[in-house]
Amino acid sequence: MILTNSVVILFITIGVIFIVVTAIGLVRLPDLYTRAHAASKSATLGVMCILIGVFLHFWLIEDHFNPRILLGILFLFITGPVGGHIMTRSSYIAGVKPWKGTVRDDLGPEIERMKKEQGIQ
């Protein structure tokens, strides 16, 4: 019982730490792209750890197996980073400029190549 409580507390604590890192990243990072990276990666991992802790609590302590929590974890694992990627890519295509200190822009030449192929200016 003490070991299971410790594992649950560990997962929830790790999740909260990742969410705090996300919040700090959203406040401190310079542009939309780095903020979206922080939000999509670390927030996803933080919420997943919290959901794993909740799942383990109900399964091991309350003796209630809830597969919907596992489906929520799987759905979040798949959609969180993909959604962040799609939002940042559409922002780039819409013309949101990266931070002036950005060292490398791999998407710019690719967008220009696609425009030339399609005959778009």
Secondary structure, DSSP 8 states (H G I E B T S, - for coil): -HHHHHHHHHHHHHHHHHHHHHHHHHHH-SSHHHHHHHHHHHHHHHHHHHHHHHHHIIIIIS----HHHHHHHHHHHHHHHHHHHHHHHHHHHHT----TT----SHHHHHHHHHHHHT--
